[in-house]
């Protein structure tokens, strides 16, 4: 099989986060309240009270999600007691997005602050165990200036 010149399809990104959660219905509600997610659709698991697949968009990015299916090895960060993955949101107003997420039930793990690389940046964990970082640019910096500031920050 050879790669197509049309891959990925023009309407789809090459990579889409696919989150496993302990309660997909509650997660969809949280992501709508916290991140202004728009639900595109949800597919229920036949014969079960669970979601096999749902698609949301946050800004111009899709997010897939489903309930846990441990019998197939599909478990959430809560079942694993953590996650090494952080989903990053670049937004127009980090303070507003951060506050909305906290008000919806996210837990702050790193408060927002202006960072040496020129972004206002902070981190959260959602009620389903997924880690999120939120940032917006506050300064336009050259790579050289970022490197200088990095060195200074780690002295």
C-alpha positions as CSV (number, residue, x, y, z in Angstrom):
1,X,0.0,0.0,0.0
2,X,1.4,3.4,-0.9
3,X,0.6,6.7,0.8
4,X,-2.0,8.9,-1.0
5,X,-1.2,12.4,-2.0
6,X,-4.6,13.2,-0.3
7,X,-3.6,11.9,3.1
8,X,-4.8,13.1,5.4
9,X,-8.2,14.0,3.9
10,X,-8.4,17.8,3.5
11,X,-11.1,18.0,6.1
12,X,-9.3,15.9,8.7
13,X,-6.0,16.5,10.6
14,X,-3.4,13.7,10.5
15,X,-3.6,13.3,14.3
16,X,-6.7,13.5,16.5
17,X,-6.7,12.9,20.2
18,X,-8.9,10.0,21.2
19,X,-9.7,10.1,25.0
20,X,-11.0,7.2,27.1
21,X,-13.1,8.3,30.0
22,X,-15.0,6.7,32.9
23,X,-18.3,8.5,32.0
24,X,-18.5,9.7,28.4
25,X,-21.8,11.5,28.9
26,X,-20.4,13.5,31.8
27,X,-17.2,14.1,29.9
28,X,-19.0,15.6,26.9
29,X,-20.9,17.9,29.2
30,X,-17.7,18.9,31.0
31,X,-15.8,19.6,27.7
32,X,-18.7,21.7,26.5
33,X,-18.8,23.8,29.6
34,X,-15.0,24.0,30.1
35,X,-13.7,24.3,26.6
36,X,-16.7,25.4,24.5
37,X,-16.6,22.0,22.8
38,X,-19.2,21.3,20.1
39,X,-20.6,17.8,19.9
40,X,-20.6,16.5,16.4
41,X,-22.1,13.1,17.2
42,X,-22.2,10.2,19.6
43,X,-22.6,6.5,19.0
44,X,-24.0,4.4,21.8
45,X,-22.8,0.8,22.3
46,X,-25.5,-1.6,21.3
47,X,-27.0,-3.4,24.3
48,X,-25.0,-1.3,26.8
49,X,-25.5,2.0,28.5
50,X,-22.2,3.4,27.2
51,X,-20.7,5.5,24.4
52,X,-18.7,3.6,21.9
53,X,-17.6,6.7,20.1
54,X,-18.2,10.5,20.2
55,X,-16.7,13.3,18.3
56,X,-16.4,16.9,19.6
57,X,-14.6,19.9,18.3
58,X,-12.7,22.4,20.3
59,X,-12.0,25.4,18.2
60,X,-11.0,23.9,14.8
61,X,-9.7,20.6,16.3
62,X,-11.6,17.3,16.6
63,X,-11.5,15.2,19.8
64,X,-12.8,11.7,19.9
65,X,-13.8,10.0,23.1
66,X,-15.4,6.9,24.4
67,X,-16.3,5.1,27.6
68,X,-13.9,2.6,29.1
69,X,-14.0,-0.9,27.8
70,X,-11.5,-2.7,30.0
71,X,-12.3,-6.1,28.4
72,X,-10.6,-4.6,25.3
73,X,-7.8,-2.9,27.1
74,X,-9.5,0.5,26.8
75,X,-9.1,2.2,30.2
76,X,-9.1,5.8,31.4
77,X,-6.4,7.7,33.2
78,X,-8.4,7.3,36.4
79,X,-8.1,3.5,36.1
80,X,-4.4,3.8,35.3
81,X,-4.0,6.3,38.2
82,X,-2.4,8.9,35.9
83,X,-1.5,9.9,32.4
84,X,1.8,10.9,30.8
85,X,0.0,12.8,28.1
86,X,-1.0,16.5,28.1
87,X,-3.4,18.0,25.6
88,X,-2.4,21.6,24.8
89,X,-4.9,24.4,23.9
90,X,-3.6,27.6,22.3
91,X,-6.4,30.1,22.9
92,X,-7.1,33.9,22.5
93,X,-7.5,34.5,26.3
94,X,-5.8,32.0,28.6
95,X,-7.3,33.6,31.7
96,X,-10.9,33.3,30.5
97,X,-10.4,29.7,29.2
98,X,-8.6,28.6,32.4
99,X,-11.2,30.1,34.7
100,X,-14.0,28.5,32.7
101,X,-12.3,25.1,32.9
102,X,-11.8,25.5,36.7
103,X,-15.4,26.6,37.1
104,X,-16.6,23.5,35.2
105,X,-14.6,21.2,37.5
106,X,-10.9,21.1,36.4
107,X,-8.2,21.0,39.0
108,X,-5.3,23.5,38.7
109,X,-1.9,21.7,38.7
110,X,0.1,24.8,37.5
111,X,-1.4,28.3,37.9
112,X,-1.4,30.6,34.9
113,X,1.6,32.8,34.6
114,X,3.6,34.7,32.0
115,X,6.3,32.3,30.9
116,X,9.9,33.0,29.7
117,X,9.0,31.7,26.2
118,X,6.4,34.5,25.7
119,X,3.1,32.7,26.5
120,X,0.7,33.0,29.4
121,X,0.5,29.3,30.4
122,X,-1.0,27.0,33.0
123,X,-2.0,23.4,33.5
124,X,-5.1,21.6,34.6
125,X,-6.4,18.0,35.1
126,X,-10.0,17.4,34.1
127,X,-12.4,15.3,36.2
128,X,-11.6,12.3,34.0
129,X,-7.9,12.3,34.6
130,X,-6.8,14.0,31.4
131,X,-4.1,16.7,31.6
132,X,-4.5,20.0,29.8
133,X,-2.3,23.0,29.3
134,X,-3.7,26.3,28.2
135,X,-1.7,29.2,26.7
136,X,-1.9,32.3,24.7
137,X,1.0,34.3,23.3
138,X,1.7,37.5,25.2
139,X,5.1,38.4,23.5
140,X,6.6,37.8,20.1
141,X,10.1,36.5,20.7
142,X,12.9,35.4,18.5
143,X,14.3,31.9,19.0
144,X,17.5,33.6,20.2
145,X,15.6,35.5,22.9
146,X,13.7,32.4,24.0
147,X,17.1,30.6,24.3
148,X,18.5,33.4,26.4
149,X,15.5,33.4,28.7
150,X,15.6,29.6,29.0
151,X,19.2,29.7,30.1
152,X,18.3,32.5,32.7
153,X,15.3,30.6,33.9
154,X,17.3,27.4,34.6
155,X,20.2,29.1,36.4
